[in-house]
Amino acid sequence: MKKLICFLCAAAVAAASAPVSLAEEPPEGISAEAYIVTDDMGGVVFSRFPDKKMQPASTAKLLTALVAVENAPLEKTITVKAEHTATEGSMLYLRVGETLSLSDLLYGLLLASGNDAALAVAELVSGSTEDFVGLMNAKAAELGMDSSRFSNPSGLPDEGCYTTARDMAKLIAAFAANETAAKISGTRENVCAGRTIVNHNRLLNTVEGVDCGKTGYTKSAGRCLVTTAKRMGRRIYVVTFNAPDDWADHAALYGAAFARYGRVELGGFLPVAQHIVGGTENEARITAAVVPEICLTQTEREALYSVTYMRRFEYAPVRAGDFAGRTEIYCGEKLLFTVKLYFAESVASGKFSGRYLSAAGKPG
């Protein structure tokens, strides 16, 4: 088999690409004491005091839910005990003696923000609140949430419960990547064990692309909100703590963050032809089933490059539709696309010309 050869291409982006409006500064009037906006490339878009330790309030329930779906089946059930209902704040209003599945409890946890549901989830998954909190902190450490500590599954105020906007951005990214957790969190309304519950997250209905997240409030923490939105194939994460006008904050931050992107067609990073030896033509055109597009900032465009894996040449005959190789398109170190390449045309065998192939694989 002929050796695959790697070709590096740092192609210029087509001039016809949509213009990008770089938002160097965050929008004015953001009410949050601390906030961060990050993107799916791992970059920080905007921030204010992102490493300040803050109380998470009920946004901690994102971690509770993520730990639960990773450690127990949704159909597992628990019978409600009196200690599950002995809490304060927002409630699902569990009744002692009723039996609920983990699925029901998670809807009650993420939509209605039930603190009683949080206690029931903890015991269902781990047998005790203390053991479940251990799982929460282990998961936080796994996600790189190095400035966070959790002491209960509900986020109620406690000296041992704190986080940062930067850490919560890591959490919402992992949470959104979990299909089960994200689906529950993004549900507008659900019937949970005979109760009709409505999601507290109004951004699901008012801001384009928002598909999951969690609200939070206590008197000491203020209004807290962690959400994520996807537009134009790109995902943004927004975390605000102690934000009196958090709904407006998130809308404004999403608007400014997504305004930085412009659509880029990546055909310029793909090879156009392959050299053919012993054929009626010296080359055959190359095509791709799909020419990828993506929305990028100007800075991201400048970091684009591609690596193509193809043979140095092909012997005739080749047929249209045969596999020719692949191109990987990168932005910095992040792989964006792997594009399969095919011959766009057939080349028949020609008469042998008497030429030979050198040891280097080139016609001699």
C-alpha positions in Angstrom: 0.0 0.0 0.0 1.4 3.4 -0.9 2.3 5.6 2.0 0.0 8.4 3.1 1.6 11.8 3.1 0.7 14.7 5.4 0.3 18.2 3.9 0.0 21.2 6.1 -2.2 24.1 4.8 -2.7 27.5 6.4 -5.1 28.8 3.8 -6.4 32.3 3.7 -10.1 32.6 4.6 -12.2 33.7 1.7 -12.8 37.4 1.4 -16.5 36.6 0.9 -16.8 35.4 4.5 -19.2 37.4 6.7 -17.6 40.3 8.5 -16.9 39.9 12.2 -17.7 42.6 14.8 -15.2 42.2 17.5 -16.7 43.1 20.9 -13.5 44.0 22.8 -15.4 45.3 25.8 -18.4 43.7 27.6 -21.8 45.5 27.3 -22.4 48.3 29.8 -24.7 48.1 32.7 -24.1 44.5 33.8 -25.5 44.2 37.3 -23.6 41.1 38.5 -21.0 41.4 41.2 -19.0 38.6 39.5 -19.5 37.0 36.1 -17.8 35.2 33.3 -18.6 34.4 29.7 -16.7 31.5 28.0 -17.0 29.8 24.7 -16.7 26.3 23.3 -13.1 26.8 22.4 -12.3 27.2 26.1 -11.7 30.9 25.8 -12.9 33.7 28.2 -14.9 36.2 26.3 -15.8 38.7 29.1 -15.4 38.6 32.9 -15.5 40.5 36.1 -14.0 39.1 39.3 -14.2 35.5 37.8 -12.1 34.1 40.7 -13.9 35.7 43.6 -15.4 33.2 45.9 -19.1 33.4 45.9 -22.1 31.5 47.3 -23.6 29.4 44.5 -27.2 29.2 45.9 -29.3 26.7 43.9 -26.9 26.8 40.9 -25.1 24.1 43.0 -27.9 21.8 41.9 -26.3 21.5 38.5 -23.5 19.6 40.2 -26.0 17.6 42.2 -27.8 16.6 39.0 -24.7 15.8 37.1 -23.4 13.5 39.9 -26.7 11.8 40.1 -27.1 10.9 36.4 -23.5 9.6 36.3 -24.0 7.4 39.4 -27.5 6.0 39.3 -30.1 4.8 36.8 -33.1 7.2 36.2 -35.6 4.5 37.1 -34.2 3.9 40.5 -36.7 4.8 43.2 -36.7 6.0 46.8 -39.5 6.4 49.4 -39.6 9.9 50.9 -38.6 10.2 54.5 -39.4 12.9 57.0 -35.8 14.1 57.0 -36.1 14.8 53.2 -38.8 17.3 53.9 -37.1 19.0 56.9 -35.4 21.7 54.9 -36.1 25.3 53.8 -36.4 27.4 50.7 -37.8 26.3 47.4 -39.6 22.9 47.6 -41.1 20.2 45.4 -43.3 19.5 48.5 -42.5 15.9 48.8 -44.9 13.8 51.0 -43.6 11.3 53.5 -44.2 7.8 52.3 -44.5 8.5 48.5 -42.2 6.8 46.1 -40.4 8.7 43.4 -37.9 7.8 40.7 -34.6 9.5 40.3 -36.0 10.9 37.0 -39.0 12.6 38.8 -36.7 13.9 41.5 -34.3 15.5 38.9 -37.1 17.3 37.2 -38.2 18.6 40.6 -34.6 19.5 41.4 -33.8 21.4 38.2 -37.2 22.9 37.2 -38.7 23.7 40.6 -35.4 23.9 42.4 -36.7 21.6 45.2 -34.4 21.5 48.2 -36.4 18.5 49.5 -35.7 16.8 46.1 -32.0 17.5 46.5 -31.9 15.6 49.8 -33.9 12.7 48.4 -31.5 12.5 45.4 -28.5 12.4 47.6 -29.8 9.5 49.7 -31.1 7.6 46.6 -27.7 7.8 44.9 -25.3 7.5 47.8 -27.3 6.3 50.9 -26.5 9.5 52.8 -26.1 13.2 52.2 -22.6 13.1 53.5 -21.4 10.5 51.1 -23.2 12.3 48.2 -21.4 15.5 49.1 -18.2 13.6 48.8 -19.1 12.6 45.3 -19.9 16.2 44.5 -16.5 17.5 45.6 -14.8 14.6 43.8 -16.6 15.6 40.6 -15.8 19.2 41.1 -12.1 18.3 41.4 -12.3 16.2 38.3 -13.7 19.2 36.4 -10.9 21.4 37.6 -13.1 23.4 39.9 -10.1 24.1 42.2 -11.7 27.1 44.0 -14.9 25.4 44.9 -16.2 23.5 47.8 -19.7 22.1 48.4 -21.2 21.1 51.7 -24.8 20.2 50.7 -26.7 19.1 47.6 -29.0 22.1 47.5 -26.7 25.1 47.7 -28.2 26.5 50.8 -25.9 29.0 52.6 -23.0 27.4 54.5 -19.5 28.5 55.3 -18.2 25.4 53.6 -20.1 26.0 50.4 -18.5 28.3 47.9 -17.5 28.6 44.2 -16.3 31.0 41.6 -17.7 32.2 38.3 -14.8 30.5 36.5 -15.4 27.2 38.2 -19.1 27.3 37.4 -18.4 27.9 33.8 -16.5 24.6 33.8 -19.4 22.9 35.4 -22.1 24.2 33.0 -19.9 23.1 30.1 -19.7 19.6 31.5 -23.4 19.6 32.4 -24.5 20.7 28.9 -22.4 17.9 27.4 -24.4 15.4 29.4 -27.4 14.6 27.2 -29.6 13.4 30.0 -28.9 16.3 32.4 -29.2 18.9 29.7 -32.5 17.6 28.4 -34.0 17.7 31.9 -32.7 21.2 32.6 -34.0 22.5 29.3 -37.5 21.2 29.8 -40.0 24.0 30.1 -42.8 22.1 31.9 -43.2 18.6 33.2 -45.6 16.5 35.2 -43.5 15.1 38.1 -45.2 12.5 40.3 -48.6 14.0 39.8 -47.3 17.6 40.1 -47.1 20.0 37.2 -43.9 22.0 37.5 -42.7 24.9 35.4 -39.0 25.7 34.8 -37.8 28.7 36.8 -35.3 29.6 34.0 -37.3 32.1 31.9 -34.4 32.5 29.5 -35.5 29.2 27.9 -38.4 31.2 26.4 -36.9 34.6 25.9 -33.3 34.4 24.7 -32.4 32.7 21.4 -30.5 29.4 21.8 -30.6 29.0 25.6 -31.2 25.4 26.2 -30.3 24.6 29.8 -29.0 26.1 33.1 -30.1 26.8 36.6 -31.3 29.7 38.6 -30.4 30.4 42.3 -31.3 32.8 45.0 -30.7 33.2 48.7 -30.7 36.4 50.7 -27.0 36.2 51.3 -26.0 35.0 47.8 -28.3 37.3 45.9 -29.6 36.3 42.4 -27.4 33.7 40.7 -27.8 32.4 37.2 -25.8 29.8 35.1 -27.0 29.2 31.5 -25.7 28.2 28.1 -26.9 29.0 24.6 -26.1 27.7 21.1 -26.3 29.7 18.0 -24.7 29.4 14.5 -23.1 26.1 15.6 -21.2 27.8 18.5 -21.9 27.5 22.2 -21.5 30.2 24.9 -21.6 29.8 28.7 -22.7 32.6 31.0 -22.4 32.7 34.8 -23.5 35.6 37.0 -23.4 35.9 40.7 -25.2 38.4 42.9 -26.9 40.0 39.9 -30.0 42.0 40.7 -30.9 42.1 36.9 -29.6 38.7 36.0 -32.1 38.1 33.1 -31.0 41.2 31.4 -27.4 40.6 32.2 -27.5 37.2 30.4 -29.4 38.6 27.4 -26.9 41.4 27.0 -23.8 39.2 27.4 -25.1 36.6 24.9 -25.8 39.4 22.4 -22.3 40.8 22.7 -20.6 37.4 22.7 -22.4 36.0 19.6 -21.9 39.3 17.7 -18.2 38.5 17.6 -18.7 35.6 15.1 -18.9 35.5 11.4 -19.6 32.6 9.1 -16.5 31.0 7.4 -16.7 28.6 4.5 -13.7 26.2 4.8 -13.3 25.0 1.2 -10.0 26.8 0.9 -8.4 24.3 3.3 -9.2 21.3 1.1 -7.0 19.9 -1.7 -8.3 20.3 -5.3 -6.5 17.5 -7.2 -4.4 14.4 -6.9 -1.5 13.5 -9.2 -2.2 10.4 -11.3 0.5 8.1 -12.7 0.0 6.0 -15.8 -3.4 7.5 -16.8 -4.9 9.3 -19.6 -4.8 12.4 -17.5 -2.0 13.6 -15.1 -4.4 14.5 -12.3 -7.9 13.9 -11.0 -10.0 16.5 -9.2 -10.7 16.0 -5.5 -14.1 16.7 -3.8 -15.7 16.4 -0.4 -19.2 15.1 0.4 -19.7 18.2 2.6 -17.6 21.5 2.6 -17.8 22.5 6.3 -18.8 25.9 7.5 -18.3 27.4 11.0 -18.7 30.7 12.8 -15.5 32.1 14.1 -14.1 35.3 15.6 -11.3 37.1 13.7 -8.8 35.8 16.2 -10.0 32.3 15.6 -9.8 32.7 11.9 -6.1 33.6 12.2 -5.5 30.4 14.0 -7.0 28.1 11.3 -4.9 25.5 9.5 -5.4 22.1 8.0 -3.5 18.8 7.7 -4.3 16.6 4.7 -3.5 12.9 4.6 -3.2 11.7 1.0 -0.9 9.5 -1.1 1.8 11.3 -3.1 0.2 9.9 -6.2 -2.3 7.4 -7.4 -1.9 4.8 -10.2 -4.5 4.8 -12.9 -7.2 3.8 -13.1 -9.1 5.7 -10.5 -12.9 5.9 -10.4 -15.1 8.8 -9.4 -16.3 8.4 -5.9 -13.3 6.4 -4.7 -11.8 7.4 -1.3 -8.8 9.7 -1.7 -7.8 10.7 1.8 -8.9 13.1 4.6 -8.3 16.6 5.7 -8.3 17.7 9.4 -9.1 21.3 10.0 -7.9 22.9 13.3 -8.3 26.1 15.2 -5.1 26.3 17.3 -4.9 22.9 19.0 -8.7 22.2 18.6 -9.8 19.8 15.9 -12.9 21.3 14.2 -13.6 18.9 11.4 -12.4 15.7 9.8 -13.4 15.8 6.1 -13.3 12.7 3.9 -12.0 13.3 0.4 -13.1 11.5 -2.8 -12.1 11.5 -6.5 -14.5 13.7 -8.4 -13.7 12.1 -11.7 -12.5 8.9 -13.2 -9.1 8.6 -15.0 -8.5 5.5 -17.2 -5.2 3.8 -17.7 -3.1 5.1 -20.5 -0.3 3.5 -22.6 2.9 3.0 -20.7 5.3 5.8 -21.7 8.5 4.1 -20.7 9.0 6.4 -17.8 9.7 4.8 -14.4 9.2 5.7 -10.8 12.3 6.8 -8.8 12.9 5.6 -5.3 11.4 8.9 -4.1 8.1 7.9 -5.7 8.3 10.6 -8.4 8.1 9.9 -12.2 11.6 9.6 -13.5 
